[in-house]
Amino acid sequence: MNSFSHPPEELQTRFGSAVLYQQKTVDEIPTLWVSGTEIINILSFLKSTISGSYPMLYDLSAVDERSRLQQDDSISKDFTVVYHLLSFERNAFIRIKVPLEGEYPSIQSVTSLFKNANWYEREVYDMFGIRFNGHPHLRRILMPLTWKGHPLRKEHPARATEMGPFKLWDEKQDVEQESLQFKPEEWGLQRHSDDADFMFLNLGPQHPGTHGVLRIMLQLEGEEIVDAIPDIGFHHRGAEKMAERQTWHTYIPYTDRIDYLGGVLNNLAYLDAVEKLAGIKTPDRVNVIRVMLCELFRFSSHLVWF
């Protein structure tokens, strides 16, 4: 049995005042608020230095705190950036929160530490308008490049009916068409080498389920693939925005739609969070029925794929 150090205490000892305080949470994941100026050093320490390290960035997200009714007065914040790291040795998570102030705040990119932060940070930028300094390619990932506003900010309309009728005048159509032009330089690709001109080919957007969720940009020299860059974000329901106008129970059907063939599994992930927040303990009979249903949905999903 491995005996690891206690991350909050070790971070407090090493980074002092940069660790603002530890938050008590119902999911019992160690949760620390830290200063944004030290985020690279803190995540680097957790990834590589601490015993029982946390080498995987499991998630990176944000919260618009400006209209929260019950603000924690100990920390002033307009937005929060949230990092979840996973330790395989500990089989445990740690949650790091960074408070940000200002209408359109910024924070240092962690793509130098975690490659997968690239897409996560682009999503946060797209949805909240938070900039990540040093990001190699900070552009929208879900919304069209010409989209106005950032959908998960509280001031952004929740319904299309709040935005007025759609109109496509000539000038707007020209702008939209221009934004669709593929510019290799924006993706770090060269048009020419010393002895050849490259050709670029879109593979997709396509997907075995026909939803069209993945595009791969191929850089070709003749028939040889020189480079391939995946581009995601073609299939997004805005589920978080829809959740803002629902009660906790009327939102349950929306979780089905994440995966038509695995709806119950997504119901359970959502309800597990709601039940933890509400302090609801489900009986063993419910837990068994839930597992059985999840397994049946998993079988059906695999059979359709097969």
Backbone bond lengths (Angstrom), bond angles and torsions (degrees), N, CA, C in turn:
res aa  C-N    CA-C-N  psi(-1)  N-CA   C-N-CA  omega(-1)  CA-C   N-CA-C  phi
1 M - - - 1.470 - - 1.526 107.99 -
2 N 1.326 117.27 120.79 1.459 121.33 179.17 1.527 110.72 -74.87
3 S 1.326 115.74 141.73 1.457 121.31 176.13 1.523 107.97 -114.31
4 F 1.342 115.70 107.34 1.455 120.21 -175.92 1.528 110.52 -103.18
5 S 1.315 114.89 159.33 1.454 120.46 176.89 1.527 109.97 -70.70
6 H 1.334 116.21 164.64 1.463 122.42 179.83 1.527 107.69 -89.82
7 P 1.353 118.93 110.15 1.466 120.71 -173.12 1.528 115.35 -52.45
8 P 1.358 120.22 -46.03 1.464 118.36 -179.01 1.527 113.01 -57.91
9 E 1.330 116.43 -42.96 1.458 119.54 -179.45 1.532 110.94 -66.41
10 E 1.341 116.00 -41.36 1.457 118.98 -178.26 1.527 111.21 -68.26
11 L 1.316 117.34 -38.42 1.456 120.20 176.42 1.523 111.22 -65.77
12 Q 1.331 116.35 -41.22 1.471 120.53 178.46 1.517 111.18 -61.44
13 T 1.316 116.18 -42.36 1.467 120.62 -179.94 1.524 111.10 -65.63
14 R 1.334 116.19 -41.35 1.462 119.92 -173.91 1.522 113.12 -80.34
15 F 1.354 117.18 -37.57 1.463 119.89 -172.55 1.523 114.17 -111.15
16 G 1.330 117.04 -3.94 1.459 120.44 172.09 1.514 114.15 55.75
17 S 1.337 116.12 -123.95 1.461 121.63 -173.55 1.530 113.35 -68.13
18 A 1.336 117.49 -13.07 1.473 119.94 177.68 1.532 110.85 -68.95
19 V 1.350 117.06 -22.45 1.462 121.17 173.20 1.522 106.75 -90.44
20 L 1.316 116.93 108.75 1.458 121.77 -170.11 1.531 111.91 -75.71
21 Y 1.323 117.08 -48.82 1.469 120.25 171.38 1.520 110.11 -175.26
22 Q 1.350 115.71 165.46 1.453 121.43 178.19 1.523 108.75 -99.84
23 Q 1.337 115.61 131.29 1.463 121.62 -178.42 1.522 110.03 -98.23
24 K 1.322 115.99 135.83 1.463 120.62 175.94 1.521 108.03 -84.15
25 T 1.339 117.45 128.85 1.468 121.46 -176.69 1.522 110.66 -126.99
26 V 1.335 116.17 153.78 1.460 120.04 -177.99 1.519 112.02 -72.84
27 D 1.355 117.39 -24.17 1.467 118.14 178.09 1.526 112.10 -84.58
28 E 1.319 116.76 -2.11 1.473 124.37 174.75 1.527 113.25 62.49
29 I 1.332 117.59 18.38 1.464 120.40 170.95 1.521 108.13 -77.15
30 P 1.344 119.17 127.29 1.469 120.09 176.82 1.526 109.85 -53.60
31 T 1.316 116.58 123.06 1.468 121.94 -173.38 1.520 109.54 -128.56
32 L 1.327 115.95 119.90 1.453 120.45 -177.69 1.520 110.99 -124.53
33 W 1.338 115.74 136.33 1.454 122.27 171.20 1.524 107.65 -90.20
34 V 1.331 116.06 129.44 1.460 119.75 -177.43 1.529 109.85 -132.53
35 S 1.311 115.31 162.42 1.456 121.42 177.67 1.522 110.84 -74.30
36 G 1.328 116.21 136.49 1.455 120.60 -179.71 1.516 113.29 -63.81
37 T 1.327 117.52 -24.93 1.466 120.05 -179.18 1.526 111.95 -67.83
38 E 1.337 117.46 -19.27 1.467 121.38 -177.88 1.523 112.75 -110.71
39 I 1.341 117.70 11.36 1.459 118.88 -171.49 1.528 112.41 -61.69
40 I 1.329 118.29 -39.05 1.466 120.55 179.86 1.529 110.12 -63.99
41 N 1.323 117.00 -46.62 1.470 120.66 -178.23 1.524 111.46 -65.37
42 I 1.326 116.62 -39.89 1.466 120.15 -178.07 1.524 110.98 -68.32
43 L 1.327 117.19 -46.20 1.460 119.70 179.55 1.522 111.46 -67.89
44 S 1.323 116.94 -35.10 1.465 120.67 176.90 1.524 110.69 -63.89
45 F 1.322 116.60 -41.16 1.468 121.30 177.90 1.528 110.69 -62.74
46 L 1.338 116.72 -43.92 1.460 120.35 179.79 1.527 111.47 -68.01
47 K 1.314 117.10 -34.52 1.453 120.77 -177.12 1.524 112.08 -73.55
48 S 1.328 117.73 -38.86 1.465 119.62 -166.74 1.523 115.99 -124.26
49 T 1.320 117.97 -23.73 1.468 119.49 -168.05 1.523 114.01 -105.31
50 I 1.314 116.98 -45.12 1.463 120.39 -175.25 1.526 110.13 -63.15
51 S 1.341 117.00 145.89 1.462 119.96 175.84 1.529 108.73 -66.95
52 G 1.350 115.59 138.85 1.463 118.45 -173.12 1.512 109.79 65.99
53 S 1.326 116.60 54.76 1.463 123.01 -169.58 1.529 112.52 -64.73
54 Y 1.344 114.23 168.32 1.469 122.69 -179.42 1.535 107.99 -115.79
55 P 1.331 118.25 81.45 1.469 120.65 -171.48 1.527 114.78 -79.37
56 M 1.339 118.16 -10.40 1.461 119.91 -173.97 1.525 111.52 -112.52
57 L 1.344 116.13 123.68 1.461 120.70 168.72 1.521 106.84 -79.52
58 Y 1.328 116.13 105.09 1.461 121.32 -173.86 1.522 111.85 -82.00
59 D 1.331 116.23 -32.15 1.458 119.74 -179.89 1.522 109.12 -163.77
60 L 1.316 114.97 153.76 1.462 122.56 175.51 1.521 106.23 -143.92
61 S 1.323 117.06 120.53 1.457 120.28 -175.53 1.528 109.13 -144.33
62 A 1.331 116.02 -174.76 1.455 120.22 -178.76 1.528 110.47 -145.75
63 V 1.324 116.12 165.43 1.464 123.12 178.37 1.529 108.12 -137.44
64 D 1.332 116.10 133.66 1.461 121.08 171.33 1.522 107.03 -86.91
65 E 1.330 116.74 110.06 1.469 121.89 -172.48 1.527 112.72 -93.68
66 R 1.312 118.90 -3.41 1.463 120.82 -164.34 1.522 114.14 -65.59
67 S 1.338 117.68 -28.74 1.466 119.22 -178.90 1.527 112.08 -106.48
68 R 1.322 117.22 13.75 1.470 120.25 -179.65 1.527 109.06 -65.63
69 L 1.329 116.56 130.94 1.463 120.63 -176.62 1.524 112.04 -71.26
70 Q 1.342 116.72 -40.76 1.457 120.70 -177.83 1.525 109.48 -109.93
71 Q 1.312 115.75 87.17 1.454 120.74 178.93 1.527 109.99 -81.06
72 D 1.331 115.32 143.19 1.460 120.48 172.75 1.526 107.44 -79.40
73 D 1.336 116.16 111.08 1.458 120.60 -173.39 1.521 113.54 -68.17
74 S 1.337 117.63 -14.75 1.462 119.52 -176.28 1.529 111.95 -73.19
75 I 1.339 117.16 -19.36 1.462 120.60 179.94 1.521 109.37 -134.28
76 S 1.317 116.01 125.91 1.455 121.31 177.40 1.528 108.88 -85.46
77 K 1.328 116.55 130.30 1.468 119.24 -176.89 1.518 110.49 -159.31
78 D 1.318 115.74 144.23 1.461 122.45 170.02 1.522 110.14 -103.34
79 F 1.339 116.07 -34.52 1.456 122.66 177.42 1.524 108.69 -136.12
80 T 1.327 115.83 157.51 1.460 121.58 174.62 1.522 108.57 -128.86
81 V 1.325 116.53 131.23 1.462 121.16 170.57 1.526 107.40 -100.15
82 V 1.331 116.55 131.67 1.461 121.98 -172.47 1.529 109.82 -119.77
83 Y 1.349 116.32 127.42 1.459 122.57 178.44 1.525 108.42 -114.80
84 H 1.332 117.06 131.65 1.465 122.10 171.92 1.530 108.37 -113.18
85 L 1.315 116.39 123.29 1.467 121.94 177.81 1.520 109.05 -114.66
86 L 1.353 115.91 145.83 1.466 121.60 -178.55 1.521 110.57 -116.83
87 S 1.330 115.23 132.65 1.460 121.91 173.10 1.516 109.00 -104.16
88 F 1.332 116.83 122.70 1.455 120.53 178.15 1.526 110.85 -74.79
89 E 1.321 116.00 -36.12 1.468 119.62 -179.95 1.519 111.43 -66.39
90 R 1.303 116.57 -41.28 1.467 120.71 -179.51 1.536 111.83 -83.91
91 N 1.359 115.75 -19.71 1.456 121.03 -170.25 1.526 109.63 54.71
92 A 1.345 114.56 51.66 1.465 119.51 -173.18 1.525 110.21 -153.41
93 F 1.340 114.24 157.12 1.463 121.65 177.63 1.522 110.33 -103.32
94 I 1.326 114.83 161.67 1.448 121.84 165.00 1.517 106.81 -135.47
95 R 1.329 116.50 143.47 1.471 121.92 -177.88 1.527 108.73 -116.57
96 I 1.329 115.16 127.02 1.460 121.78 178.72 1.516 108.47 -115.52
97 K 1.332 117.09 127.40 1.465 121.94 179.90 1.528 109.86 -116.89
98 V 1.321 114.86 137.77 1.472 120.49 178.31 1.524 108.80 -121.90
99 P 1.339 118.15 118.99 1.470 120.23 177.05 1.527 110.48 -80.25
100 L 1.326 116.15 137.02 1.462 121.43 178.81 1.525 109.42 -126.64
101 E 1.313 115.84 141.79 1.456 121.17 179.11 1.517 110.30 -115.42
102 G 1.319 115.30 152.49 1.453 120.36 178.30 1.511 111.93 111.59
103 E 1.329 116.10 161.61 1.455 122.16 -176.93 1.527 111.52 -69.18
104 Y 1.334 116.84 -41.14 1.464 121.93 178.07 1.533 107.93 -134.58
105 P 1.330 117.08 79.00 1.468 120.63 -174.03 1.527 112.57 -76.86
106 S 1.320 115.03 172.73 1.465 120.52 177.98 1.516 109.57 -139.43
107 I 1.333 115.43 162.12 1.459 122.45 178.83 1.526 107.11 -152.85
108 Q 1.319 117.18 160.22 1.457 120.65 -178.49 1.526 110.74 -70.37
109 S 1.324 116.27 137.03 1.465 121.43 175.55 1.524 110.09 -67.34
110 V 1.342 116.84 145.06 1.464 121.02 176.44 1.532 110.62 -108.17
111 T 1.345 116.90 20.02 1.464 120.04 178.56 1.522 111.98 -64.45
112 S 1.334 118.11 -21.90 1.465 120.22 176.59 1.521 111.39 -69.07
113 L 1.340 116.76 -22.91 1.472 121.74 179.30 1.527 111.76 -96.75
114 F 1.324 116.39 -41.45 1.471 121.54 -174.78 1.522 108.55 -130.64
115 K 1.329 117.01 117.43 1.457 120.86 -179.75 1.526 111.81 -61.27
116 N 1.342 116.64 -36.00 1.463 118.86 -176.55 1.522 112.73 -71.90
117 A 1.331 117.57 -10.14 1.464 119.87 175.25 1.526 111.11 -64.57
118 N 1.325 117.29 -19.85 1.455 121.51 -179.14 1.530 111.19 -54.21
119 W 1.340 117.02 -54.62 1.463 120.71 -178.98 1.519 111.59 -71.49
120 Y 1.339 117.27 -40.01 1.467 120.48 179.72 1.524 111.27 -59.11
121 E 1.338 116.46 -46.39 1.459 119.87 -177.98 1.524 111.30 -67.90
122 R 1.319 116.83 -35.88 1.470 119.35 175.96 1.526 110.55 -63.16
123 E 1.321 117.63 -38.39 1.461 120.33 178.64 1.525 111.00 -65.39
124 V 1.331 117.07 -44.62 1.468 120.24 179.11 1.523 110.53 -62.92
125 Y 1.333 116.49 -41.14 1.465 119.79 176.28 1.527 110.63 -61.30
126 D 1.326 116.32 -45.71 1.464 122.07 -178.41 1.524 111.17 -62.26
127 M 1.328 117.20 -45.48 1.454 122.03 -172.94 1.527 113.79 -83.16
128 F 1.358 117.80 -31.12 1.462 121.03 -173.16 1.531 114.52 -119.86
129 G 1.325 118.15 -15.94 1.458 119.81 -177.21 1.513 113.78 80.64
130 I 1.332 117.87 11.59 1.465 121.78 177.02 1.529 108.45 -80.34
131 R 1.317 117.16 128.13 1.462 121.04 -178.15 1.529 110.26 -93.26
132 F 1.337 115.58 145.38 1.460 121.96 178.49 1.524 108.02 -115.91
133 N 1.316 114.91 104.28 1.462 120.98 -176.15 1.523 110.64 -66.04
134 G 1.330 116.44 129.65 1.460 120.92 179.95 1.510 114.17 91.85
135 H 1.340 117.33 0.31 1.468 119.50 176.78 1.528 109.29 -67.02
136 P 1.339 118.50 136.79 1.468 120.37 -174.45 1.526 114.68 -72.57
137 H 1.342 118.02 -18.97 1.468 118.62 -174.20 1.523 108.91 -158.06
138 L 1.340 116.88 63.54 1.463 121.21 -173.30 1.528 110.01 -81.06
139 R 1.332 114.68 95.18 1.461 121.09 176.33 1.516 108.16 -143.02
140 R 1.321 116.70 167.06 1.467 120.56 -178.08 1.528 110.26 -57.43
141 I 1.336 115.09 150.10 1.462 119.75 -178.44 1.531 111.54 -124.62
142 L 1.345 117.47 -23.02 1.462 121.40 -179.68 1.530 112.08 -113.91
143 M 1.326 116.81 -43.80 1.457 121.17 -178.46 1.526 110.49 -87.20
144 P 1.338 117.47 156.24 1.467 119.90 174.38 1.532 110.24 -58.70
145 L 1.317 116.33 150.85 1.465 120.20 -178.28 1.522 111.97 -60.84
146 T 1.328 117.12 -24.26 1.464 121.03 -177.90 1.528 112.80 -90.65
147 W 1.331 117.96 2.30 1.470 121.51 -176.68 1.526 110.19 -63.52
148 K 1.330 115.75 139.46 1.464 121.28 177.64 1.523 109.35 -98.35
149 G 1.325 116.45 126.84 1.455 120.65 177.85 1.515 112.59 91.90
150 H 1.340 115.11 -179.12 1.467 122.07 -176.35 1.533 107.26 -132.51
151 P 1.338 117.78 110.91 1.464 122.54 -163.96 1.524 117.36 -58.15
152 L 1.338 120.02 -28.96 1.463 119.00 -177.23 1.523 112.84 -94.42
153 R 1.318 117.27 6.69 1.460 119.56 167.70 1.525 107.56 -74.90
154 K 1.316 116.60 144.30 1.471 119.94 -172.53 1.524 112.77 -64.53
155 E 1.345 117.78 -26.50 1.459 118.24 -177.98 1.526 112.36 -79.88
156 H 1.351 117.27 -9.48 1.466 119.45 -178.25 1.522 109.87 -76.46
157 P 1.342 118.46 137.85 1.469 120.68 -179.07 1.524 112.34 -56.93
158 A 1.334 115.20 143.40 1.463 120.25 179.50 1.520 111.77 -91.92
159 R 1.319 117.97 -20.73 1.465 121.79 -177.98 1.528 110.40 -125.71
160 A 1.314 115.81 148.75 1.463 120.16 176.91 1.521 111.30 -61.94
161 T 1.346 116.95 -30.37 1.464 120.27 -178.80 1.523 112.24 -67.12
162 E 1.339 117.20 -16.40 1.462 120.76 178.11 1.532 111.51 -84.68
163 M 1.323 117.11 -6.98 1.461 120.83 -173.25 1.526 113.22 -104.16
164 G 1.341 118.20 -0.75 1.452 120.11 -179.12 1.512 111.22 81.52
165 P 1.330 117.70 165.10 1.479 120.96 -178.92 1.526 111.10 -66.43
166 F 1.324 114.82 146.01 1.466 120.13 179.44 1.522 109.72 -77.33
167 K 1.323 116.00 134.97 1.457 121.15 177.65 1.522 108.87 -132.21
168 L 1.321 115.43 138.02 1.466 120.64 -179.94 1.526 108.36 -122.21
169 W 1.344 115.18 86.69 1.456 118.87 177.28 1.532 109.47 -82.21
170 D 1.317 116.46 168.57 1.463 120.83 -171.49 1.523 112.64 -57.69
171 E 1.338 116.48 -44.21 1.460 119.21 -177.88 1.528 111.01 -64.18
172 K 1.341 116.00 -39.63 1.474 119.62 179.40 1.525 110.06 -66.61
173 Q 1.317 116.78 -38.87 1.461 119.55 179.11 1.522 110.85 -63.03
174 D 1.324 116.38 -39.08 1.464 120.27 177.84 1.523 110.72 -62.76
175 V 1.339 116.22 -42.97 1.466 120.81 179.12 1.522 110.70 -63.20
176 E 1.346 116.24 -43.50 1.460 120.65 -179.72 1.527 110.63 -63.16
177 Q 1.306 117.31 -43.27 1.459 120.72 179.86 1.532 110.96 -64.85
178 E 1.329 116.40 -39.98 1.462 120.33 179.11 1.523 110.77 -63.12
179 S 1.344 116.65 -38.68 1.471 120.13 -177.85 1.522 111.65 -67.40
180 L 1.332 117.15 -21.15 1.467 120.92 -179.17 1.525 112.38 -84.13
181 Q 1.326 117.02 -9.34 1.460 119.88 179.81 1.526 110.13 -66.51
182 F 1.318 115.94 131.44 1.465 120.49 179.99 1.527 109.66 -81.70
183 K 1.325 115.67 122.76 1.459 121.76 179.25 1.526 107.93 -116.54
184 P 1.323 118.29 102.41 1.474 121.48 -175.21 1.519 113.51 -54.36
185 E 1.337 116.02 -35.17 1.470 119.28 -176.93 1.535 112.00 -60.83
186 E 1.329 116.96 -31.83 1.466 119.98 -179.59 1.532 111.40 -66.88
187 W 1.310 116.88 -20.28 1.468 121.67 -178.59 1.532 111.59 -106.51
188 G 1.325 115.80 12.01 1.461 119.60 178.61 1.516 113.51 75.99
189 L 1.318 117.24 22.62 1.458 121.87 -178.61 1.533 110.01 -108.34
190 Q 1.304 116.25 143.87 1.457 121.58 177.73 1.529 110.53 -95.77
191 R 1.332 115.62 145.80 1.461 120.09 177.72 1.527 111.65 -80.34
192 H 1.340 115.91 -27.10 1.461 119.96 -173.99 1.527 110.03 -136.91
193 S 1.314 116.20 150.61 1.465 122.38 167.00 1.527 107.19 -111.52
194 D 1.314 117.23 -174.32 1.467 119.73 -178.94 1.528 112.42 -62.34
195 D 1.324 115.92 -30.83 1.463 117.92 -173.74 1.531 114.08 -129.30
196 A 1.347 117.21 13.57 1.468 117.87 -177.50 1.522 110.89 -155.92
197 D 1.327 115.14 154.49 1.466 122.41 169.29 1.524 107.58 -101.76
198 F 1.324 116.14 132.50 1.461 119.84 -179.47 1.528 110.70 -86.45
199 M 1.320 114.79 150.72 1.457 121.71 172.58 1.522 107.57 -113.06
200 F 1.331 116.60 147.94 1.454 120.82 -177.98 1.516 109.26 -120.00
201 L 1.324 114.85 133.99 1.459 121.16 -175.24 1.520 109.48 -131.70
202 N 1.333 116.42 131.33 1.464 121.13 174.37 1.521 109.59 -84.84
203 L 1.323 116.50 123.39 1.463 121.74 169.73 1.521 105.73 -102.88
204 G 1.315 115.84 101.65 1.458 119.70 -174.75 1.526 110.75 102.42
205 P 1.339 119.03 -169.78 1.470 125.70 9.69 1.538 112.34 -67.50
206 Q 1.319 114.87 129.06 1.460 120.41 177.19 1.521 110.29 -151.40
207 H 1.332 114.33 168.46 1.462 120.91 -175.47 1.521 107.65 -167.28
208 P 1.336 118.60 145.57 1.478 119.52 178.92 1.518 113.37 -54.43
209 G 1.350 116.95 -29.63 1.470 120.39 179.22 1.510 112.91 -87.70
210 T 1.327 117.89 8.98 1.472 126.07 177.48 1.521 114.12 65.15
211 H 1.323 118.66 13.63 1.467 119.44 179.93 1.523 112.77 -80.80
212 G 1.314 117.77 -15.66 1.453 119.18 177.99 1.507 113.61 69.99
213 V 1.324 118.37 50.39 1.464 120.42 -173.41 1.523 113.72 -98.53
214 L 1.331 119.09 -7.00 1.463 120.11 -175.03 1.518 110.66 -134.96
215 R 1.333 115.02 133.43 1.455 122.25 174.44 1.523 106.99 -123.34
216 I 1.318 116.53 136.98 1.460 120.32 175.11 1.522 107.86 -119.77
217 M 1.325 115.76 121.42 1.456 121.18 177.98 1.523 108.54 -88.81
218 L 1.310 116.52 116.95 1.459 122.03 -177.82 1.525 110.36 -100.84
219 Q 1.315 115.34 130.07 1.454 121.36 172.53 1.524 107.51 -99.82
220 L 1.327 116.60 118.68 1.462 121.30 -172.36 1.523 111.54 -114.79
221 E 1.330 114.64 137.91 1.463 121.27 166.94 1.520 105.86 -115.37
222 G 1.337 115.17 100.44 1.453 118.64 -169.56 1.520 109.20 67.48
223 E 1.319 116.50 -123.04 1.472 120.79 178.04 1.521 111.87 -101.75
224 E 1.320 116.90 4.73 1.462 120.76 -178.63 1.529 110.41 -94.73
225 I 1.339 116.37 131.55 1.462 121.66 177.03 1.526 108.41 -80.60
226 V 1.324 115.92 116.68 1.461 121.73 -179.05 1.521 110.93 -88.61
227 D 1.339 116.16 -38.28 1.464 120.73 -179.06 1.518 108.29 -152.21
228 A 1.325 116.25 155.55 1.467 121.82 178.69 1.520 108.52 -142.73
229 I 1.320 116.63 124.57 1.461 121.08 -178.04 1.524 109.00 -119.52
230 P 1.338 118.29 118.79 1.469 120.52 177.54 1.528 110.64 -77.68
231 D 1.313 116.16 142.52 1.461 122.50 179.51 1.519 107.93 -132.65
232 I 1.334 116.54 118.62 1.467 121.11 -176.84 1.525 110.12 -108.40
233 G 1.329 116.17 -176.76 1.451 120.65 173.08 1.511 115.02 100.12
234 F 1.330 118.02 17.63 1.458 121.03 -177.69 1.526 112.99 -89.37
235 H 1.298 117.30 -4.81 1.464 120.24 -175.74 1.526 107.80 -138.75
236 H 1.336 116.49 98.48 1.461 120.29 -176.24 1.517 109.14 -142.69
237 R 1.319 116.44 126.95 1.465 120.68 -172.85 1.526 113.86 -91.46
238 G 1.327 118.00 -11.23 1.455 119.39 -174.05 1.519 111.02 68.13
239 A 1.341 116.11 35.51 1.468 120.42 -174.44 1.526 111.83 -60.55
240 E 1.332 117.17 -36.93 1.463 119.78 -178.87 1.525 110.55 -64.58
241 K 1.336 116.73 -39.41 1.468 119.94 179.84 1.518 110.51 -67.71
242 M 1.337 116.97 -39.59 1.460 120.13 177.09 1.528 110.62 -63.12
243 A 1.329 116.14 -34.64 1.475 119.90 -178.42 1.527 111.61 -64.81
244 E 1.319 117.10 -26.55 1.468 119.73 -177.75 1.523 112.17 -64.30
245 R 1.323 117.54 -24.89 1.463 119.62 -177.06 1.537 112.63 -106.53
246 Q 1.336 117.37 8.28 1.466 121.32 -179.57 1.535 110.18 -107.59
247 T 1.334 115.45 156.56 1.459 119.20 166.02 1.526 107.70 -79.93
248 W 1.327 116.89 168.45 1.475 119.13 -173.63 1.522 111.10 -60.93
249 H 1.354 118.21 -35.94 1.467 118.73 -175.40 1.525 112.44 -86.27
250 T 1.341 118.88 -28.42 1.467 118.89 178.48 1.517 111.53 -74.28
251 Y 1.322 117.25 -11.75 1.463 119.88 178.77 1.534 112.01 -83.56
252 I 1.321 118.03 -16.03 1.470 120.70 -175.20 1.536 112.43 -53.55
253 P 1.346 120.54 -45.84 1.479 119.00 -178.83 1.531 113.65 -60.59
254 Y 1.315 117.68 -27.65 1.466 119.14 179.12 1.525 111.43 -64.46
255 T 1.331 117.01 -30.12 1.469 119.22 -178.84 1.524 111.28 -70.59
256 D 1.330 118.06 -23.84 1.475 120.47 174.26 1.520 110.53 -57.08
257 R 1.341 115.04 -39.43 1.467 120.53 -167.16 1.528 112.84 -74.88
258 I 1.317 117.40 -8.13 1.461 119.68 176.49 1.526 109.67 -61.86
259 D 1.346 115.23 -37.67 1.471 121.06 176.67 1.516 106.65 -150.93
260 Y 1.329 116.07 107.60 1.468 120.44 -175.52 1.524 111.85 -55.29
261 L 1.330 116.86 -34.80 1.463 120.69 -173.96 1.524 112.44 -91.28
262 G 1.328 116.53 -2.48 1.462 119.47 179.82 1.512 111.63 -133.81
263 G 1.335 115.77 33.20 1.460 120.75 -172.25 1.514 114.78 -53.82
264 V 1.334 116.64 -43.93 1.465 120.24 -176.56 1.532 111.04 -62.14
265 L 1.337 117.06 -35.68 1.463 119.29 179.71 1.522 110.91 -63.23
266 N 1.332 116.67 -38.01 1.459 119.70 179.53 1.525 111.87 -76.85
267 N 1.346 117.09 -32.74 1.460 119.74 170.82 1.523 110.03 -55.70
268 L 1.328 115.34 -46.03 1.461 120.66 -174.85 1.529 111.96 -66.13
269 A 1.324 116.65 -41.32 1.468 119.08 179.06 1.518 110.82 -60.42
270 Y 1.333 116.45 -41.79 1.468 120.99 179.13 1.534 111.38 -69.04
271 L 1.336 116.34 -47.40 1.462 119.97 -177.19 1.529 112.00 -66.40
272 D 1.325 116.64 -32.56 1.457 119.59 176.97 1.524 110.50 -59.08
273 A 1.347 116.35 -41.13 1.466 120.18 178.37 1.528 111.14 -67.73
274 V 1.343 116.54 -43.87 1.468 120.18 179.64 1.522 110.74 -61.61
275 E 1.324 116.48 -43.84 1.465 120.25 -177.95 1.522 111.92 -66.48
276 K 1.322 116.79 -36.94 1.467 118.98 176.36 1.524 110.82 -64.28
277 L 1.330 116.56 -44.11 1.462 120.42 -179.76 1.533 111.15 -64.02
278 A 1.328 116.65 -34.92 1.463 121.06 -176.98 1.527 112.71 -89.19
279 G 1.330 117.72 -5.58 1.456 120.40 -178.83 1.516 113.14 71.70
280 I 1.333 117.40 29.37 1.466 121.65 -178.80 1.526 109.16 -92.63
281 K 1.322 116.72 126.75 1.466 121.51 177.05 1.517 108.55 -107.42
282 T 1.330 116.62 118.12 1.459 120.59 -176.78 1.528 110.38 -82.62
283 P 1.349 117.64 144.43 1.476 120.85 179.45 1.526 111.45 -71.19
284 D 1.333 115.64 162.23 1.468 121.30 -178.38 1.525 111.77 -58.08
285 R 1.341 117.22 -38.67 1.465 120.71 -179.65 1.536 110.60 -57.79
286 V 1.344 116.30 -43.70 1.467 121.02 179.21 1.527 110.09 -63.91
287 N 1.328 116.16 -43.63 1.463 119.73 -178.59 1.525 111.85 -61.87
288 V 1.335 116.96 -40.53 1.465 121.02 179.24 1.524 110.55 -65.98
289 I 1.336 117.34 -45.83 1.468 121.19 179.76 1.531 110.02 -60.67
290 R 1.316 116.84 -41.30 1.463 120.95 179.90 1.531 111.48 -62.21
291 V 1.311 116.56 -44.71 1.465 119.85 179.99 1.525 110.26 -64.22
292 M 1.337 116.99 -42.51 1.466 120.37 179.41 1.537 110.80 -60.63
293 L 1.324 116.84 -45.08 1.460 120.44 -179.79 1.530 111.31 -64.75
294 C 1.326 115.61 -42.22 1.466 119.23 178.41 1.526 110.93 -59.87
295 E 1.320 116.95 -41.37 1.457 120.50 179.74 1.529 111.30 -65.85
296 L 1.336 116.96 -41.06 1.466 119.77 178.55 1.528 110.88 -62.67
297 F 1.342 116.62 -40.79 1.464 120.06 178.04 1.529 110.69 -66.82
298 R 1.322 115.69 -37.35 1.468 119.10 178.89 1.526 109.99 -63.89
299 F 1.333 116.97 -43.50 1.465 120.44 177.49 1.528 110.72 -58.70
300 S 1.329 116.31 -48.56 1.466 120.10 -176.56 1.523 110.88 -63.11
301 S 1.320 116.85 -38.94 1.463 120.32 178.93 1.522 110.65 -63.00
302 H 1.337 116.87 -45.27 1.449 120.65 -179.86 1.530 111.85 -65.40
303 L 1.330 116.37 -37.33 1.464 120.08 -179.07 1.535 110.86 -66.80
304 V 1.340 115.99 -40.21 1.473 118.52 177.39 1.531 109.87 -63.23
305 W 1.327 116.87 -43.49 1.464 120.48 178.53 1.530 110.16 -60.87
306 F 1.340 115.19 -43.72 1.470 120.53 -176.58 1.522 110.96 -66.15
